[in-house]
Amino acid sequence: MIEKVIQALSEPKRREILQLVYEKELTSSSIASNFEISAPAISQHLKVLEGAGLVIVRKEGTKRYYGFKKEGFAELKQFIDHF
């Protein structure tokens, strides 16, 4: 799983997304409004972050809310703390 986390964090836009959802949950359209890339591109980035366990997704009606998942960083933190 650590490989997925590192891969997800290697993309600057994904790190920016994580900063946006760190404080509060946001919809994908709210996240997309902060970038000059397409909504499908944002959705792809969110899918990678979700697959790496770095964001949590909550459905409410037809909307999907994305939030920061602190536990997703545990394995990476443990690896770094080893050194």
N, C-alpha and C positions, 0 to 999 in steps of 0.2 A: 504494500500500500504506500510505503514511503516514496516509491518511484512515481506513483501517480500524483502525490502531493508536490514533489519537486517539479515534475513536468507542468503541472497546473500553475505553479508559482513562477515558472520561467517566462511567462507571457505578461508583459507590463499591463495590458488592459485588464487582465484577470486580477492582478494586484490592486488596480484602481477600483474594480468592482468590489473586492473584499473590503476596501476602505469605506466604500459607500454603505455597505450593509452591516458594517461593524456595530454601529450605534442603534440602528432600527431596521426592521424588515421593510423591503421595498418590492414593488411589482417589477416585472421585467420591463414594462414600458417606462416606469419611473427611472429605472437604471439606464435604459437606452437613451433617455432624454439628456443624459450627461455626456454622451459621446457623439462623435460625428461618423459613426459606422451604422450599418443597417441593423434593424431589429433582429433579423435572422442570425446575424453575426454575434450579437449579444446573447441570443438564445444558445448558440453553440458554446460560447464561453461559459455560460451558466451551467450547461450540461457537463462540461469538463470539471468545473468546480464542484458540482454535485457528485460526480463520479469519484472524485478524489476525497470526498467527505468533508469539504471545507465550507459548504453552505448547507443549510437546512431549507427544505421547501415545504410550504404550507399552502394547501388549496383552500380557497374561500370562494364558492360559486365558480365562476369561470376564470377567476384570477389566481395567479400563483405568486405567493410572497416568498422572497428569498431573504434569509438571515444568516449571519455569521455563525459558524459552528466551531466553537473553541476546541472541542474535543478532537476535531479533525487534525489539529496541529500537535497532538500529544506524542505521536510516534516520532515526528520530526524533531520536536523539542528534546525528547529522550535521547535521540541519536546525537544531536548537537551537544547536549549536556555531558555526554560520555567523554568528550574531549575537553 
